[in-house]
Amino acid sequence: MGKITVKKGDITKEEIDVIVNAANRTLLGGGGVDGAIHKAAGPTVLEECKRYSGCATGDAVMTGAGNLRAKKIIHTPGPVWRGGSKGEAALLRKCYRNSFDLAIRHGMKSIAFPAISTGIYGYPIDEAARIAIEEGFRVEDVFEEIRYICFSGEDLNVYQRVHDELRSV
């Protein structure tokens, strides 16, 4: 058990128990990875999301995966970066913890994450990667695999570097 993978790819194509969506608080889709997941999953996921009437930043909810290869989707709204003094790190950490905890409660053995809050929400990739990987190490022996799916080669390089630094500590 306990395998962490960092790779470049399209999270909507992952064949895994659950993917995590970097959602907005409405859960109704948006831009970036959120829009891509909703588009690829199809309308049934949006209908399930509507039943929640939104989700607070840092919280997480689970839906079916529609047309995706994953079995489920966990939707978690990440924080908007406001310079780092508005509790952003605690909120981002909460996104990962709540997503992992929800996956564990539902018996998921593999999970894939995008780089939550690093797109339009402006969270610095180095700091976001550190929180993501730290939280993955915290629960890695519970999962068969934890994947961090990076959209760009630059993000991949950062995630790999942070993973290697934290693994060697």
URKARA-V333564 format. One line per field, one symbol per residue. phi: phi as a letter, one per 30 degrees, with the letter a starting at -180 (. if undefined). psi: psi as a letter, one per 40 degrees, with the letter a starting at -180 (. if undefined). burial: 1 if it has 9 or more other ideal C-beta (glycine too) atoms within 8 Angstrom, else 0. A space follows every 10 residues. Layout:
phi = ???
psi = ???
burial = ???
//
This chain:
phi = .iccbcaclc ddcdcadbcc cddcddicia chdedddddd djdddddddd ddhjadejdb bcbdchdddd dbbccbdddd dbjjcciddd ddededdddd ddddecidcb bbcddeicdd diddeedddd dededdddbe ddcdaccccc dcdddeeddd ddedddddd
psi = ifhhhhihah deehhidhih hgiiddeeia aadddddddd didddddddd defihihdii iiiiebeidi dihhhhhiih hfeeefeddd dddddddddd dddddeehei ihiagheebd eehhdddddd dddddddded edidhhhhhh didddddddd ddddddde.
burial = 0011011100 1101011111 1111101011 0111111101 1001110111 0100101111 1110110101 0111111110 1000000110 1111111111 1111010101 1111111110 1010101111 1111111011 0010111111 1000110111 011001000
//
